[in-house]
Amino acid sequence: MAEYESYHETHHHPQTIPKETALQAINTIVQLHFEKTLEKKRSIDLQKKELHKLFQLFFIFLGLVFLAQAQSSRLQCRHCWIPITLLSLSHLIFYVSVAQTLKCINGFKYQRRCHKLTLGTATERLREMKVKMSATGGEQFDGACDGDFEIHYQEPPESYFGKFKRNWALHFGFLMLIYGLMVSSSVVLLCF
Protein backbone atom coordinates (compact mmCIF):
# COMPACT_ATOMS: atom_id res chain seq x y z
CA MET A 1 0.00 0.00 0.00
CA ALA A 2 2.87 2.35 0.78
CA GLU A 3 4.36 1.60 -2.64
CA TYR A 4 1.07 2.56 -4.33
CA GLU A 5 0.86 5.87 -2.40
CA SER A 6 4.50 6.61 -3.22
CA TYR A 7 3.92 5.81 -6.91
CA HIS A 8 0.69 7.82 -6.95
CA GLU A 9 2.36 10.87 -5.41
CA THR A 10 5.29 10.89 -7.84
CA HIS A 11 3.36 10.15 -11.02
CA HIS A 12 0.09 12.04 -10.64
CA HIS A 13 1.12 15.38 -9.24
CA PRO A 14 2.21 18.05 -11.68
CA GLN A 15 5.94 18.47 -11.89
CA THR A 16 7.64 21.82 -11.77
CA ILE A 17 9.48 22.82 -14.89
CA PRO A 18 11.99 25.65 -15.20
CA LYS A 19 10.45 28.76 -16.73
CA GLU A 20 12.94 28.89 -19.62
CA THR A 21 12.27 25.26 -20.56
CA ALA A 22 8.53 25.81 -20.63
CA LEU A 23 8.83 28.92 -22.76
CA GLN A 24 11.38 27.32 -25.07
CA ALA A 25 9.10 24.32 -25.70
CA ILE A 26 6.20 26.49 -26.85
CA ASN A 27 8.50 28.90 -28.73
CA THR A 28 9.87 25.93 -30.68
CA ILE A 29 6.35 24.93 -31.72
CA VAL A 30 5.54 28.52 -32.71
CA GLN A 31 8.77 28.80 -34.74
CA LEU A 32 8.18 25.46 -36.47
CA HIS A 33 4.68 26.34 -37.64
CA PHE A 34 5.75 29.85 -38.63
CA GLU A 35 8.49 28.37 -40.83
CA LYS A 36 6.05 25.84 -42.29
CA THR A 37 3.61 28.66 -43.08
CA LEU A 38 6.36 30.56 -44.92
CA GLU A 39 7.45 27.37 -46.70
CA LYS A 40 3.91 26.77 -47.99
CA LYS A 41 3.70 30.41 -49.13
CA ARG A 42 6.94 29.98 -51.09
CA SER A 43 5.58 26.74 -52.60
CA ILE A 44 2.41 28.55 -53.70
CA ASP A 45 4.46 31.34 -55.28
CA LEU A 46 6.66 28.80 -57.07
CA GLN A 47 3.61 26.99 -58.47
CA LYS A 48 2.19 30.32 -59.67
CA LYS A 49 5.47 31.05 -61.48
CA GLU A 50 5.28 27.62 -63.11
CA LEU A 51 1.72 28.40 -64.19
CA HIS A 52 2.81 31.68 -65.79
CA LYS A 53 5.65 29.91 -67.58
CA LEU A 54 3.16 27.33 -68.89
CA PHE A 55 0.94 30.11 -70.24
CA GLN A 56 3.87 31.82 -71.96
CA LEU A 57 5.13 28.64 -73.61
CA PHE A 58 1.65 27.63 -74.73
CA PHE A 59 0.86 30.98 -76.31
CA ILE A 60 4.23 31.03 -78.09
CA PHE A 61 3.41 27.57 -79.46
CA LEU A 62 -0.05 28.73 -80.58
CA GLY A 63 1.48 31.76 -82.26
CA LEU A 64 3.96 29.60 -84.16
CA VAL A 65 1.28 27.17 -85.36
CA PHE A 66 -1.04 29.94 -86.55
CA LEU A 67 1.87 31.80 -88.17
CA ALA A 68 2.87 28.65 -90.05
CA GLN A 69 -0.78 28.19 -91.10
CA ALA A 70 -1.03 31.78 -92.31
CA GLN A 71 2.14 31.41 -94.42
CA SER A 72 0.76 28.39 -96.27
CA SER A 73 -1.67 29.54 -98.97
CA ARG A 74 -2.08 26.07 -100.54
CA LEU A 75 -3.49 24.40 -97.39
CA GLN A 76 -7.13 23.48 -97.85
CA CYS A 77 -9.68 22.49 -95.23
CA ARG A 78 -9.23 18.76 -95.84
CA HIS A 79 -5.49 19.16 -95.11
CA CYS A 80 -6.07 21.02 -91.82
CA TRP A 81 -6.72 17.92 -89.75
CA ILE A 82 -3.03 17.65 -88.80
CA PRO A 83 -2.78 21.18 -87.35
CA ILE A 84 -6.24 20.79 -85.77
CA THR A 85 -5.18 17.52 -84.11
CA LEU A 86 -1.89 19.08 -83.04
CA LEU A 87 -3.70 22.09 -81.56
CA SER A 88 -6.30 19.90 -79.85
CA LEU A 89 -3.61 17.73 -78.26
CA SER A 90 -1.58 20.74 -77.19
CA HIS A 91 -4.68 22.34 -75.67
CA LEU A 92 -5.49 19.15 -73.82
CA ILE A 93 -1.94 18.79 -72.45
CA PHE A 94 -1.88 22.47 -71.49
CA TYR A 95 -5.21 22.34 -69.64
CA VAL A 96 -4.33 19.13 -67.82
CA SER A 97 -1.07 20.80 -66.71
CA VAL A 98 -2.95 23.91 -65.58
CA ALA A 99 -5.49 21.78 -63.70
CA GLN A 100 -2.71 19.85 -61.94
CA THR A 101 -0.90 23.08 -61.02
CA LEU A 102 -4.11 24.59 -59.63
CA LYS A 103 -4.69 21.43 -57.62
CA CYS A 104 -1.17 21.74 -56.14
CA ILE A 105 -1.76 25.42 -55.34
CA ASN A 106 -5.03 24.59 -53.56
CA GLY A 107 -3.32 21.80 -51.62
CA PHE A 108 -0.54 24.14 -50.49
CA LYS A 109 -3.12 26.76 -49.51
CA TYR A 110 -4.97 24.20 -47.40
CA GLN A 111 -1.76 23.07 -45.68
CA ARG A 112 -0.78 26.68 -45.10
CA ARG A 113 -4.14 27.34 -43.46
CA CYS A 114 -3.63 24.33 -41.15
CA HIS A 115 -0.20 25.60 -40.10
CA LYS A 116 -1.61 29.10 -39.53
CA LEU A 117 -4.32 27.70 -37.26
CA THR A 118 -1.78 25.64 -35.33
CA LEU A 119 0.49 28.69 -35.10
CA GLY A 120 -2.40 30.72 -33.70
CA THR A 121 -3.16 28.04 -31.10
CA ALA A 122 0.50 27.81 -30.06
CA THR A 123 0.83 31.59 -29.86
CA GLU A 124 -2.27 31.80 -27.70
CA ARG A 125 -0.94 29.04 -25.45
CA LEU A 126 2.40 30.87 -25.16
CA ARG A 127 0.61 34.09 -24.21
CA GLU A 128 -1.43 32.25 -21.57
CA MET A 129 1.72 30.68 -20.13
CA LYS A 130 3.46 34.06 -19.91
CA VAL A 131 0.44 35.56 -18.15
CA LYS A 132 0.30 32.60 -15.75
CA MET A 133 4.03 32.85 -15.03
CA SER A 134 3.95 36.60 -14.49
CA ALA A 135 1.00 36.19 -12.11
CA THR A 136 2.87 33.64 -10.00
CA GLY A 137 6.20 35.44 -10.40
CA GLY A 138 8.13 32.22 -9.93
CA GLU A 139 10.99 30.69 -11.83
CA GLN A 140 9.18 27.35 -11.98
CA PHE A 141 6.10 26.46 -13.95
CA ASP A 142 3.44 24.20 -12.49
CA GLY A 143 1.29 22.33 -14.93
CA ALA A 144 3.30 19.94 -17.08
CA CYS A 145 0.51 17.41 -16.74
CA ASP A 146 -2.15 19.90 -17.80
CA GLY A 147 -1.19 19.45 -21.44
CA ASP A 148 0.33 22.92 -21.78
CA PHE A 149 3.06 21.62 -24.07
CA GLU A 150 0.78 19.52 -26.21
CA ILE A 151 -0.48 21.43 -29.22
CA HIS A 152 -2.26 19.34 -31.82
CA TYR A 153 -2.13 20.02 -35.53
CA GLN A 154 -5.18 22.14 -36.31
CA GLU A 155 -7.35 21.64 -39.36
CA PRO A 156 -9.95 24.08 -40.61
CA PRO A 157 -13.65 23.20 -40.46
CA GLU A 158 -15.27 21.13 -43.20
CA SER A 159 -16.74 24.27 -44.76
CA TYR A 160 -13.20 25.47 -45.54
CA PHE A 161 -12.38 22.16 -47.26
CA GLY A 162 -15.67 22.43 -49.16
CA LYS A 163 -14.55 25.83 -50.41
CA PHE A 164 -11.48 24.22 -52.00
CA LYS A 165 -13.62 21.51 -53.60
CA ARG A 166 -15.95 24.14 -55.06
CA ASN A 167 -13.00 26.20 -56.33
CA TRP A 168 -11.43 23.12 -57.91
CA ALA A 169 -14.71 22.13 -59.61
CA LEU A 170 -15.20 25.70 -60.84
CA HIS A 171 -11.65 25.89 -62.23
CA PHE A 172 -11.94 22.49 -63.87
CA GLY A 173 -15.29 23.34 -65.46
CA PHE A 174 -13.90 26.65 -66.72
CA LEU A 175 -10.84 24.90 -68.20
CA MET A 176 -13.03 22.36 -70.01
CA LEU A 177 -15.23 25.13 -71.38
CA ILE A 178 -12.19 27.04 -72.63
CA TYR A 179 -10.77 23.82 -74.09
CA GLY A 180 -13.92 23.26 -76.16
CA LEU A 181 -13.97 26.91 -77.21
CA MET A 182 -10.30 26.88 -78.25
CA VAL A 183 -10.60 23.65 -80.26
CA SER A 184 -13.72 24.89 -82.09
CA SER A 185 -12.12 28.29 -82.79
CA SER A 186 -8.99 26.52 -84.10
CA VAL A 187 -11.16 24.55 -86.53
CA VAL A 188 -12.91 27.73 -87.66
CA LEU A 189 -9.64 29.66 -88.07
CA LEU A 190 -7.91 26.88 -89.99
CA CYS A 191 -10.79 25.79 -92.21
CA PHE A 192 -12.53 29.03 -93.10
C-alpha positions in Angstrom: 0.0 0.0 0.0 2.9 2.3 0.8 4.4 1.6 -2.6 1.1 2.6 -4.3 0.9 5.9 -2.4 4.5 6.6 -3.2 3.9 5.8 -6.9 0.7 7.8 -7.0 2.4 10.9 -5.4 5.3 10.9 -7.8 3.4 10.2 -11.0 0.1 12.0 -10.6 1.1 15.4 -9.2 2.2 18.0 -11.7 5.9 18.5 -11.9 7.6 21.8 -11.8 9.5 22.8 -14.9 12.0 25.7 -15.2 10.4 28.8 -16.7 12.9 28.9 -19.6 12.3 25.3 -20.6 8.5 25.8 -20.6 8.8 28.9 -22.8 11.4 27.3 -25.1 9.1 24.3 -25.7 6.2 26.5 -26.8 8.5 28.9 -28.7 9.9 25.9 -30.7 6.4 24.9 -31.7 5.5 28.5 -32.7 8.8 28.8 -34.7 8.2 25.5 -36.5 4.7 26.3 -37.6 5.7 29.9 -38.6 8.5 28.4 -40.8 6.0 25.8 -42.3 3.6 28.7 -43.1 6.4 30.6 -44.9 7.4 27.4 -46.7 3.9 26.8 -48.0 3.7 30.4 -49.1 6.9 30.0 -51.1 5.6 26.7 -52.6 2.4 28.5 -53.7 4.5 31.3 -55.3 6.7 28.8 -57.1 3.6 27.0 -58.5 2.2 30.3 -59.7 5.5 31.1 -61.5 5.3 27.6 -63.1 1.7 28.4 -64.2 2.8 31.7 -65.8 5.7 29.9 -67.6 3.2 27.3 -68.9 0.9 30.1 -70.2 3.9 31.8 -72.0 5.1 28.6 -73.6 1.7 27.6 -74.7 0.9 31.0 -76.3 4.2 31.0 -78.1 3.4 27.6 -79.5 -0.1 28.7 -80.6 1.5 31.8 -82.3 4.0 29.6 -84.2 1.3 27.2 -85.4 -1.0 29.9 -86.5 1.9 31.8 -88.2 2.9 28.6 -90.1 -0.8 28.2 -91.1 -1.0 31.8 -92.3 2.1 31.4 -94.4 0.8 28.4 -96.3 -1.7 29.5 -99.0 -2.1 26.1 -100.5 -3.5 24.4 -97.4 -7.1 23.5 -97.9 -9.7 22.5 -95.2 -9.2 18.8 -95.8 -5.5 19.2 -95.1 -6.1 21.0 -91.8 -6.7 17.9 -89.7 -3.0 17.6 -88.8 -2.8 21.2 -87.4 -6.2 20.8 -85.8 -5.2 17.5 -84.1 -1.9 19.1 -83.0 -3.7 22.1 -81.6 -6.3 19.9 -79.8 -3.6 17.7 -78.3 -1.6 20.7 -77.2 -4.7 22.3 -75.7 -5.5 19.1 -73.8 -1.9 18.8 -72.5 -1.9 22.5 -71.5 -5.2 22.3 -69.6 -4.3 19.1 -67.8 -1.1 20.8 -66.7 -2.9 23.9 -65.6 -5.5 21.8 -63.7 -2.7 19.9 -61.9 -0.9 23.1 -61.0 -4.1 24.6 -59.6 -4.7 21.4 -57.6 -1.2 21.7 -56.1 -1.8 25.4 -55.3 -5.0 24.6 -53.6 -3.3 21.8 -51.6 -0.5 24.1 -50.5 -3.1 26.8 -49.5 -5.0 24.2 -47.4 -1.8 23.1 -45.7 -0.8 26.7 -45.1 -4.1 27.3 -43.5 -3.6 24.3 -41.2 -0.2 25.6 -40.1 -1.6 29.1 -39.5 -4.3 27.7 -37.3 -1.8 25.6 -35.3 0.5 28.7 -35.1 -2.4 30.7 -33.7 -3.2 28.0 -31.1 0.5 27.8 -30.1 0.8 31.6 -29.9 -2.3 31.8 -27.7 -0.9 29.0 -25.4 2.4 30.9 -25.2 0.6 34.1 -24.2 -1.4 32.3 -21.6 1.7 30.7 -20.1 3.5 34.1 -19.9 0.4 35.6 -18.1 0.3 32.6 -15.7 4.0 32.8 -15.0 3.9 36.6 -14.5 1.0 36.2 -12.1 2.9 33.6 -10.0 6.2 35.4 -10.4 8.1 32.2 -9.9 11.0 30.7 -11.8 9.2 27.4 -12.0 6.1 26.5 -13.9 3.4 24.2 -12.5 1.3 22.3 -14.9 3.3 19.9 -17.1 0.5 17.4 -16.7 -2.2 19.9 -17.8 -1.2 19.5 -21.4 0.3 22.9 -21.8 3.1 21.6 -24.1 0.8 19.5 -26.2 -0.5 21.4 -29.2 -2.3 19.3 -31.8 -2.1 20.0 -35.5 -5.2 22.1 -36.3 -7.4 21.6 -39.4 -9.9 24.1 -40.6 -13.6 23.2 -40.5 -15.3 21.1 -43.2 -16.7 24.3 -44.8 -13.2 25.5 -45.5 -12.4 22.2 -47.3 -15.7 22.4 -49.2 -14.5 25.8 -50.4 -11.5 24.2 -52.0 -13.6 21.5 -53.6 -16.0 24.1 -55.1 -13.0 26.2 -56.3 -11.4 23.1 -57.9 -14.7 22.1 -59.6 -15.2 25.7 -60.8 -11.7 25.9 -62.2 -11.9 22.5 -63.9 -15.3 23.3 -65.5 -13.9 26.6 -66.7 -10.8 24.9 -68.2 -13.0 22.4 -70.0 -15.2 25.1 -71.4 -12.2 27.0 -72.6 -10.8 23.8 -74.1 -13.9 23.3 -76.2 -14.0 26.9 -77.2 -10.3 26.9 -78.3 -10.6 23.7 -80.3 -13.7 24.9 -82.1 -12.1 28.3 -82.8 -9.0 26.5 -84.1 -11.2 24.5 -86.5 -12.9 27.7 -87.7 -9.6 29.7 -88.1 -7.9 26.9 -90.0 -10.8 25.8 -92.2 -12.5 29.0 -93.1 
